[in-house]
């Protein structure tokens, strides 16, 4: 039990440490789907991916503040690995106004923390090889885009780099 608590605390600490806001100038002319394509081109998911349904932004996923996401983003896309045995998940949100980005980031961060806790209980019993991905959970902001991922260490690095490079102003 203590090991499990320490594991969750470590995952939360690493997630908090990875809440990075990019400090450069970024594009604002791409849809989340275009950004996601660049990310997926950099890290093709082994068994393909599925796009989450339109009901993804709901109280059951994002808590009572889900309306902040709906009201303050104009587009989003989230995908997960097709295999139910793999926890890979990536999301990109485009925020309507730059001054609302922090609000959206906080809600997405809370979602990722809740998702990692949910996955941990399941993975301990059924697929412990996926547990390290929970420690790599990341939330990044570049301009008006909020990105999150739950991936392996190598894929996290490659996906984050693809996200940032796609949005860098030319």
C-alpha positions as CSV (number, residue, x, y, z in Angstrom):
1,X,0.0,0.0,0.0
2,X,2.8,2.4,0.9
3,X,4.6,1.6,-2.4
4,X,1.4,2.5,-4.3
5,X,1.0,5.8,-2.4
6,X,4.6,6.7,-3.1
7,X,4.2,5.8,-6.7
8,X,1.2,8.1,-7.1
9,X,3.0,10.9,-5.3
10,X,6.0,10.5,-7.5
11,X,3.8,10.6,-10.6
12,X,2.1,13.8,-9.4
13,X,5.5,15.4,-8.6
14,X,6.8,14.6,-12.0
15,X,3.6,15.8,-13.7
16,X,3.8,19.1,-11.8
17,X,7.4,19.5,-12.7
18,X,6.6,19.0,-16.4
19,X,3.9,21.7,-16.5
20,X,5.9,23.8,-18.9
21,X,4.9,27.0,-20.7
22,X,6.9,27.7,-23.8
23,X,8.4,31.2,-23.8
24,X,8.8,31.9,-27.6
25,X,6.5,33.2,-30.3
26,X,4.2,30.6,-31.6
27,X,1.8,30.2,-34.6
28,X,-1.9,30.5,-34.1
29,X,-3.0,29.4,-37.6
30,X,-3.1,25.6,-37.1
31,X,-6.0,23.5,-36.0
32,X,-5.4,21.0,-33.2
33,X,-5.9,18.3,-35.8
34,X,-2.9,19.7,-37.9
35,X,-0.8,19.9,-34.8
36,X,-1.8,16.3,-33.8
37,X,-0.8,15.0,-37.2
38,X,2.7,16.4,-36.7
39,X,2.9,14.8,-33.3
40,X,1.6,11.4,-34.6
41,X,4.0,11.5,-37.5
42,X,6.9,11.9,-35.0
43,X,5.7,9.0,-32.8
44,X,3.4,6.6,-34.8
45,X,1.4,4.6,-32.3
46,X,2.1,0.9,-32.6
47,X,-1.4,-0.3,-33.2
48,X,-2.9,2.8,-34.7
49,X,-5.0,5.3,-32.8
50,X,-8.6,6.2,-32.3
51,X,-9.9,9.7,-31.9
52,X,-12.0,10.2,-28.7
53,X,-15.7,11.0,-29.1
54,X,-17.2,14.4,-29.0
55,X,-18.5,13.6,-25.5
56,X,-14.8,13.5,-24.3
57,X,-15.2,17.0,-22.8
58,X,-17.6,16.2,-20.0
59,X,-18.0,16.4,-16.3
60,X,-17.0,12.7,-16.0
61,X,-13.6,13.4,-17.7
62,X,-12.8,17.0,-16.6
63,X,-14.8,17.5,-13.4
64,X,-17.2,20.3,-12.8
65,X,-14.9,22.8,-14.6
66,X,-15.4,21.0,-18.0
67,X,-17.5,24.0,-19.1
68,X,-14.4,26.2,-18.9
69,X,-12.8,23.9,-21.6
70,X,-16.0,24.1,-23.8
71,X,-16.3,27.8,-23.4
72,X,-12.7,28.8,-23.8
73,X,-11.5,26.4,-26.6
74,X,-12.6,26.6,-30.2
75,X,-11.1,23.2,-31.3
76,X,-9.6,20.2,-29.6
77,X,-8.5,16.7,-30.5
78,X,-7.6,13.8,-28.4
79,X,-6.4,10.3,-29.4
80,X,-5.6,7.1,-27.7
81,X,-4.0,3.9,-28.7
82,X,-6.4,1.4,-30.3
83,X,-5.3,-1.3,-28.0
84,X,-7.0,-1.4,-24.7
85,X,-3.8,-2.8,-23.2
86,X,-1.9,0.4,-23.9
87,X,-2.5,3.7,-22.1
88,X,-1.0,6.0,-24.7
89,X,-3.1,9.2,-24.9
90,X,-2.5,12.6,-26.5
91,X,-4.6,15.7,-26.6
92,X,-4.3,19.2,-28.2
93,X,-6.6,22.1,-27.3
94,X,-6.7,25.5,-29.1
95,X,-7.7,28.2,-26.6
96,X,-9.7,31.2,-28.0
97,X,-7.8,33.8,-26.1
98,X,-4.2,33.8,-24.7
99,X,-5.3,35.1,-21.3
100,X,-7.5,32.0,-20.8
101,X,-4.7,29.5,-21.6
102,X,-3.6,29.2,-17.9
103,X,-7.2,28.3,-16.9
104,X,-7.4,25.6,-19.6
105,X,-4.0,24.3,-18.6
106,X,-5.0,23.9,-15.0
107,X,-8.1,21.9,-15.9
108,X,-6.2,19.7,-18.4
109,X,-3.5,19.1,-15.7
110,X,-6.1,18.0,-13.2
111,X,-7.6,15.7,-15.9
112,X,-4.2,14.1,-16.5
113,X,-3.6,13.6,-12.8
114,X,-7.0,12.0,-12.4
115,X,-6.3,9.8,-15.4
116,X,-3.0,8.6,-14.1
117,X,-4.6,7.7,-10.8
118,X,-7.3,5.8,-12.6
119,X,-4.8,4.0,-14.8
120,X,-2.5,3.1,-11.9
121,X,-5.1,1.0,-10.1
122,X,-5.9,-0.9,-13.3
123,X,-2.3,-1.3,-14.5
124,X,-1.0,-2.7,-11.2
125,X,-3.3,-5.7,-11.6
126,X,-3.4,-6.1,-15.4
127,X,-0.5,-4.5,-17.2
128,X,2.3,-3.3,-14.9
129,X,4.6,-2.7,-17.9
130,X,2.6,0.4,-18.7
131,X,3.1,2.0,-15.3
132,X,6.2,4.0,-16.2
133,X,4.2,5.9,-18.8
134,X,2.2,7.5,-15.9
135,X,5.4,9.0,-14.5
136,X,5.9,10.7,-18.0
137,X,2.5,12.3,-18.1
138,X,3.1,15.9,-19.5
139,X,1.1,19.1,-20.0
140,X,2.7,21.8,-22.1
141,X,1.5,25.2,-23.3
142,X,2.8,26.9,-26.4
143,X,1.0,30.1,-27.3
144,X,-2.7,29.4,-27.4
145,X,-2.3,25.6,-27.5
146,X,-2.5,23.2,-24.6
147,X,-1.0,19.8,-25.1
148,X,-1.0,16.7,-22.9
149,X,0.3,13.2,-23.2
150,X,0.6,10.0,-21.4
151,X,3.4,8.1,-23.2
152,X,6.7,6.4,-22.6
153,X,9.8,8.5,-21.9
154,X,11.1,8.3,-25.5
155,X,7.7,9.1,-27.0
156,X,7.1,11.9,-24.6
157,X,10.3,13.6,-25.6
158,X,9.7,13.1,-29.3
159,X,6.0,14.1,-29.1
160,X,6.7,17.2,-27.1
161,X,9.5,18.3,-29.5
162,X,7.1,17.8,-32.5
163,X,4.4,19.8,-30.7
164,X,6.8,22.7,-30.0
165,X,8.5,22.6,-33.4
166,X,5.2,22.6,-35.3
167,X,4.0,25.7,-33.5
168,X,7.3,27.7,-33.5
169,X,6.8,30.9,-35.5
170,X,8.8,31.0,-38.6
